Amino acid sequence: MEWSSSKGFVLATAAAAVGLGNIWRFPYIAGENGGGSFVFAYIVSVLLLGIPLMVLEMSAGRMEHGSPVKTFRLLHKRASIFGWFVVSLTAIIMSYYFAVTGWTLGYAVESYFGLTRSFAEFTDSYTSILYFFLVVLISSLVVAKGVKMIEFLSKLLMPFLFLIIIFLAGYSLSLDEASRALVFLFNPDWGSLANVGVWFLAFGQAFYSLAVGQGYLITYGSFLSDDVNLPKSAGFVAIMETLVALLAGVIIFPIVFSFGLNPEQGTQLAFTTLPYIFESIPFGYYLAIMFFTLFFLAAISSCIAGMEVIKTALREEFLFSHKKATFLAFAPVVPLGFLSALSFTPLGFTFLGKPFLEILDLFAANQIVVFSALAGGGIISWTISKKELVDSFGTRWNKFAGVSINVFRFLPILAGIILLLSWVI
């Protein structure tokens, strides 16, 4: 199978990247970590590390035409272990993605009935569990259909999502405390940038949002034809992803400051703030329907992309059918996701004193994704010859390719240093 066009690949990859990572996760991480300082570190991380890593992973996938397990095994026979590590990480992330995507589905369904409940009211019952299982069902049906279904949904989704996000950002800027919100979001405290923790969180969010280190780009790259320009495609995806993340912040933080909310609410920030805007805006009923429907579609696109990574690995390694590989991909993810879904119900399932969902997100996205992305880039750049990688980038990008490869050959060492510093300091 191949993508039908470069546009289809870019939109599908953007749909995998643009979604919960931008609209849900970026604002709450920025809110908890000082706003402007985090945003600055995040943009630097995208430009200096994120885009080159995207190109390396897509190059490896296109060269080896396989899942992360197959790709890393072909690079080095012992590296297949790292491929399974990547697939396992994706499974952990997908588990709580299903829970959060269930929230988006719940808000979308309720918006059709004119309900704009607060997050506390929404999670004051076990209804969110029903939406969790509906998301699992929908995702499994689409994953069983393969990459063409993903491409179709992505082409349909992305343009509408951008338009409504831009409109909502424009309205938020008209709120009373919009200027205060913009200062919070875009005025860095330069002194705090000396904190290794801020940079580590920025790396994690950049890699998480760009889908680096999670197998998406290798798997999607394996369906690429040779005429797709990888640096150009990666650049487009990164631009779309970053714009959506920043616009999500522009939507949410004026609401936070105008209505006297706490920017450090954590995982529930977006779902707590967004009902305020739809209750106050003209035609809010219709806008709520459009936004939450598109939000759900963006979120489930990320779920589908992640499960495609797991399914492809199982199919290639064990020669399973599409249906059997799909079933086995979901089998370990659903129970873990169920525990995450229980985190925000009357039961309030916790671990180490925090909601189980937040523990998984802290562990997977703030810690392991950074190591996975940097170590994976190091393995790819050391095991594929420099000439092959330069050729895969395209002749117009030789200089960019050469610099990227030289830098990322030392990423495993950098990954270890960053992880150590983040734990010690």
Legacy VTK file of the C-alpha trace (Angstrom):
# vtk DataFile Version 3.0
C-alpha trace
ASCII
DATASET POLYDATA
POINTS 425 float
0.000 0.000 0.000
1.045 3.585 -0.666
-0.382 7.029 0.003
-2.227 8.229 -3.098
-0.416 11.577 -3.017
2.074 13.689 -1.107
-0.857 15.843 0.048
-2.607 12.779 1.450
0.513 11.801 3.371
1.000 15.310 4.783
-2.638 15.613 5.879
-2.697 12.122 7.397
0.558 12.764 9.251
-0.750 16.136 10.404
-3.950 14.457 11.591
-1.816 12.024 13.589
0.118 14.933 15.095
-2.606 17.596 15.306
-5.209 16.598 17.832
-5.051 15.918 21.525
-1.343 16.721 21.676
-2.014 20.276 20.533
-5.515 21.207 21.633
-5.614 19.245 24.899
-2.027 18.694 26.050
-0.076 21.761 24.894
-2.215 24.340 26.796
-2.202 22.400 30.052
1.571 21.798 29.965
2.144 25.479 29.105
-0.214 26.525 31.897
1.635 24.439 34.462
5.085 25.631 33.372
5.034 29.394 33.153
3.509 30.013 29.749
5.955 32.065 27.662
9.156 30.347 28.808
7.760 26.950 27.944
6.400 28.177 24.591
9.806 29.598 23.618
11.609 26.374 24.546
8.963 24.386 22.706
9.372 26.314 19.430
13.163 25.967 19.630
12.753 22.226 20.232
10.503 21.856 17.173
12.936 23.715 14.892
16.263 22.310 16.084
15.302 18.751 17.005
11.734 17.942 16.018
11.837 18.496 12.261
15.217 16.768 11.650
14.048 13.782 13.731
10.835 13.627 11.720
12.809 13.450 8.481
15.136 10.766 9.840
12.233 8.559 10.950
10.333 8.999 7.687
13.530 8.242 5.731
14.092 5.025 7.665
10.480 3.932 7.157
10.605 4.616 3.419
13.947 2.826 2.997
12.993 -0.315 4.904
9.242 -0.334 4.129
8.153 -1.641 7.478
6.930 -1.132 11.009
9.272 0.198 13.724
10.191 -3.388 14.663
11.035 -4.424 11.107
12.767 -1.125 10.357
15.073 -1.223 13.384
15.770 -4.932 12.888
16.877 -4.281 9.300
19.061 -1.441 10.527
20.689 -3.780 13.069
19.596 -7.264 14.128
19.692 -6.351 17.823
17.811 -3.087 17.322
14.486 -4.920 16.917
14.265 -4.772 20.723
14.197 -1.001 20.470
11.470 -1.302 17.809
9.287 -3.236 20.245
10.069 -0.612 22.892
8.689 2.070 20.544
5.566 0.013 19.828
5.018 -0.572 23.567
5.360 3.151 24.261
2.753 3.868 21.602
0.410 1.334 23.212
0.724 3.086 26.584
0.027 6.493 25.034
-2.929 5.139 23.074
-4.487 3.692 26.220
-5.123 7.071 27.821
-5.673 8.728 24.429
-8.813 6.605 24.154
-10.011 7.954 27.502
-9.451 11.613 26.556
-10.916 11.037 23.083
-13.970 9.656 24.872
-14.295 13.047 26.587
-14.254 14.788 23.196
-16.939 12.420 21.915
-19.040 13.039 25.017
-18.801 16.807 24.635
-19.601 16.490 20.910
-22.709 14.386 21.563
-23.927 16.642 24.381
-23.392 19.764 22.267
-26.086 18.522 19.867
-28.529 18.693 22.779
-27.393 22.163 23.790
-25.436 20.991 26.826
-22.175 22.744 27.715
-21.481 21.170 31.078
-18.368 21.851 33.090
-15.787 19.098 33.254
-16.660 18.446 36.899
-20.309 17.893 35.932
-19.360 15.749 32.928
-17.216 13.427 35.066
-19.720 13.264 37.921
-21.061 9.992 36.511
-19.799 6.950 34.605
-21.058 8.183 31.230
-17.479 8.859 30.143
-16.819 5.099 30.343
-19.485 4.517 27.694
-17.808 7.072 25.414
-14.449 5.395 26.032
-15.757 2.085 24.699
-17.447 3.788 21.743
-14.094 5.319 20.788
-12.448 1.907 21.021
-15.122 0.421 18.756
-14.900 3.185 16.139
-11.084 3.108 16.114
-10.945 -0.661 15.695
-13.327 -0.550 12.717
-11.296 2.150 10.956
-7.920 0.518 11.708
-9.208 -2.733 10.223
-9.901 -0.827 6.972
-6.262 0.277 6.596
-4.344 3.367 5.522
-6.724 4.463 2.736
-9.522 5.044 5.242
-7.127 7.104 7.399
-6.152 9.212 4.375
-9.800 9.824 3.460
-10.747 10.959 6.966
-7.685 13.217 7.202
-8.411 15.022 3.935
-11.977 15.615 5.094
-11.030 16.749 8.592
-8.025 19.057 8.559
-9.255 22.135 6.597
-12.435 22.490 8.678
-10.553 22.040 11.942
-8.122 24.855 11.102
-10.923 27.248 10.154
-12.915 26.834 13.348
-9.806 27.041 15.544
-8.815 30.312 13.859
-12.326 31.706 14.385
-12.413 30.760 18.073
-8.950 32.243 18.611
-10.168 35.504 17.079
-13.150 35.582 19.441
-11.007 34.820 22.493
-8.816 37.782 21.619
-11.863 40.035 22.087
-12.274 38.991 25.744
-11.402 41.432 28.546
-8.204 39.742 29.710
-6.873 38.766 26.275
-3.838 41.046 26.544
-2.907 39.542 29.908
-3.254 36.073 28.404
-0.978 36.943 25.473
1.671 38.250 27.862
1.440 35.008 29.838
1.689 32.905 26.688
4.324 34.760 24.666
6.470 36.749 27.103
9.213 34.407 28.385
10.863 34.678 31.755
14.385 34.393 30.354
15.834 33.406 33.688
13.645 30.293 33.885
15.138 29.040 30.605
18.236 28.093 32.591
16.087 25.388 34.190
16.777 22.002 32.552
13.279 20.856 33.495
11.618 23.464 31.269
13.646 22.295 28.272
12.990 18.658 29.042
9.235 19.276 29.122
9.511 21.276 25.895
11.387 18.405 24.196
8.716 16.003 25.405
5.833 18.136 24.141
7.530 18.805 20.787
8.253 15.121 20.184
4.817 14.122 21.483
3.017 16.601 19.225
5.104 15.794 16.149
4.625 12.052 16.775
8.401 11.556 16.941
9.711 8.489 18.767
6.316 6.762 18.724
6.518 4.796 15.488
3.954 6.863 13.550
6.447 8.441 11.179
8.314 5.212 10.483
5.045 3.367 9.819
3.544 6.128 7.674
6.896 6.578 5.918
6.815 2.920 4.898
3.785 3.705 2.703
5.612 6.567 0.928
6.625 6.643 -2.712
10.130 7.797 -3.626
8.989 11.118 -5.105
7.723 12.599 -1.822
9.999 15.389 -0.557
10.596 14.475 3.083
12.006 17.764 4.481
9.232 19.735 2.801
6.553 17.350 4.084
8.003 17.362 7.617
8.152 21.164 7.553
4.501 21.475 6.545
3.404 19.070 9.272
5.498 20.884 11.901
4.110 24.281 10.857
0.509 23.055 11.026
1.113 21.332 14.341
2.778 24.383 15.916
0.134 26.798 14.648
-2.670 24.681 16.073
-0.878 24.371 19.424
-0.336 28.140 19.675
-3.877 28.907 18.542
-5.197 26.486 21.166
-3.315 28.528 23.744
-4.762 31.732 22.301
-8.251 30.241 22.617
-7.893 28.886 26.145
-5.828 31.388 28.157
-7.976 34.491 27.498
-10.885 32.419 28.842
-8.787 31.380 31.841
-7.918 34.951 32.816
-11.237 36.536 31.835
-13.287 34.111 33.931
-10.871 33.879 36.850
-9.864 30.253 36.274
-6.633 28.556 37.279
-4.150 28.019 34.385
-2.552 25.145 36.319
-5.561 22.820 36.297
-3.697 20.046 34.519
-5.288 17.551 32.148
-8.805 18.987 32.491
-7.856 22.567 31.465
-9.269 22.543 27.913
-12.493 20.812 28.925
-12.992 23.185 31.848
-12.457 26.383 29.848
-14.086 25.710 26.475
-17.719 25.593 27.712
-17.329 29.220 28.867
-16.688 30.464 25.345
-19.656 28.644 23.835
-22.002 29.958 26.520
-20.967 33.570 25.852
-20.417 33.671 22.084
-23.218 34.404 19.554
-24.422 31.196 17.886
-22.485 29.291 20.532
-24.787 26.277 20.182
-23.798 25.747 16.548
-20.143 26.535 17.128
-20.005 24.045 20.005
-21.375 21.343 17.729
-18.838 22.095 15.006
-15.868 22.470 17.326
-16.395 19.418 19.503
-17.246 17.274 16.486
-14.029 18.316 14.765
-12.100 18.009 18.029
-13.351 14.443 18.340
-12.405 13.643 14.739
-8.918 15.088 15.256
-8.491 13.111 18.460
-9.682 9.845 16.982
-7.372 10.359 13.990
-4.477 10.275 16.456
-5.899 7.117 18.038
-6.230 5.460 14.649
-2.682 6.416 13.678
-1.246 5.019 16.909
-3.140 1.747 16.624
-1.999 1.442 13.012
1.593 1.442 14.325
0.848 -1.451 16.684
-1.216 -3.398 14.151
1.419 -3.074 11.412
4.123 -4.400 13.736
2.026 -7.437 14.664
1.126 -8.176 11.045
4.696 -8.023 9.819
6.314 -9.914 12.669
3.740 -12.702 13.045
2.019 -12.655 9.621
-1.417 -12.124 11.150
-4.440 -11.119 9.076
-5.706 -7.533 9.262
-8.556 -8.539 11.570
-6.462 -10.672 13.914
-3.678 -8.073 14.108
-6.250 -5.373 14.852
-7.805 -7.445 17.652
-4.434 -8.249 19.215
-3.318 -4.606 18.955
-6.323 -3.471 20.981
-6.206 -6.339 23.503
-3.556 -4.867 25.879
-4.465 -1.232 25.225
-8.132 -1.346 26.232
-7.700 -2.585 29.857
-5.025 0.033 30.531
-7.202 2.684 28.924
-10.152 1.600 31.055
-8.133 2.389 34.194
-7.321 5.812 32.745
-10.989 6.391 31.971
-11.841 5.555 35.594
-9.482 8.307 36.759
-12.110 10.963 36.100
-15.286 9.299 37.348
-16.893 9.168 40.802
-14.483 6.297 41.543
-11.493 8.586 40.887
-8.970 5.806 40.274
-5.552 7.095 41.391
-1.957 5.908 41.556
0.725 7.512 43.721
-1.823 10.102 44.794
-2.602 11.307 41.261
-5.223 10.346 38.676
-3.957 7.232 36.886
-4.314 8.981 33.516
-2.016 11.815 34.605
0.589 9.349 35.889
0.651 7.596 32.505
0.936 10.920 30.675
3.738 12.084 32.972
5.619 8.816 32.548
5.123 8.328 28.810
5.100 11.834 27.330
7.316 13.739 29.749
9.949 11.036 30.159
10.032 8.105 27.776
9.100 9.930 24.547
12.207 12.099 24.885
14.485 9.114 25.270
12.711 7.167 22.498
12.924 10.045 20.000
16.574 10.895 20.647
17.785 7.310 20.883
15.840 6.319 17.769
17.341 9.204 15.811
20.806 8.160 16.960
20.276 4.535 15.882
18.973 5.559 12.453
21.789 8.033 11.777
24.514 5.557 12.835
23.207 2.470 11.037
22.160 3.937 7.675
25.038 5.214 5.595
25.350 8.967 5.338
25.087 8.795 1.548
21.795 6.858 1.675
20.276 9.298 4.133
21.430 12.328 2.143
19.930 10.790 -1.015
16.630 10.143 0.754
16.416 13.806 1.774
16.713 14.934 -1.856
19.494 16.754 -3.678
18.201 20.200 -2.703
18.594 19.264 0.982
22.118 17.849 1.035
23.447 20.452 3.453
20.465 20.067 5.801
20.829 16.285 5.645
24.540 16.315 6.378
24.173 18.588 9.414
21.199 16.603 10.764
22.979 13.271 10.473
26.157 14.512 12.134
24.170 15.970 15.022
21.907 12.986 15.598
24.732 10.490 15.671
25.386 11.748 19.173
21.762 11.847 20.340
21.885 8.665 22.485
24.540 10.363 24.634
22.499 13.578 24.751
19.380 11.597 25.689
21.154 10.022 28.638
22.542 13.359 29.863
19.163 15.110 29.635
17.353 12.298 31.413
19.963 12.227 34.173
19.875 15.994 34.669
16.061 16.075 34.741
16.025 13.468 37.523
18.888 14.950 39.568
18.139 18.677 39.381
LINES 1 426
425 0 1 2 3 4 5 6 7 8 9 10 11 12 13 14 15 16 17 18 19 20 21 22 23 24 25 26 27 28 29 30 31 32 33 34 35 36 37 38 39 40 41 42 43 44 45 46 47 48 49 50 51 52 53 54 55 56 57 58 59 60 61 62 63 64 65 66 67 68 69 70 71 72 73 74 75 76 77 78 79 80 81 82 83 84 85 86 87 88 89 90 91 92 93 94 95 96 97 98 99 100 101 102 103 104 105 106 107 108 109 110 111 112 113 114 115 116 117 118 119 120 121 122 123 124 125 126 127 128 129 130 131 132 133 134 135 136 137 138 139 140 141 142 143 144 145 146 147 148 149 150 151 152 153 154 155 156 157 158 159 160 161 162 163 164 165 166 167 168 169 170 171 172 173 174 175 176 177 178 179 180 181 182 183 184 185 186 187 188 189 190 191 192 193 194 195 196 197 198 199 200 201 202 203 204 205 206 207 208 209 210 211 212 213 214 215 216 217 218 219 220 221 222 223 224 225 226 227 228 229 230 231 232 233 234 235 236 237 238 239 240 241 242 243 244 245 246 247 248 249 250 251 252 253 254 255 256 257 258 259 260 261 262 263 264 265 266 267 268 269 270 271 272 273 274 275 276 277 278 279 280 281 282 283 284 285 286 287 288 289 290 291 292 293 294 295 296 297 298 299 300 301 302 303 304 305 306 307 308 309 310 311 312 313 314 315 316 317 318 319 320 321 322 323 324 325 326 327 328 329 330 331 332 333 334 335 336 337 338 339 340 341 342 343 344 345 346 347 348 349 350 351 352 353 354 355 356 357 358 359 360 361 362 363 364 365 366 367 368 369 370 371 372 373 374 375 376 377 378 379 380 381 382 383 384 385 386 387 388 389 390 391 392 393 394 395 396 397 398 399 400 401 402 403 404 405 406 407 408 409 410 411 412 413 414 415 416 417 418 419 420 421 422 423 424
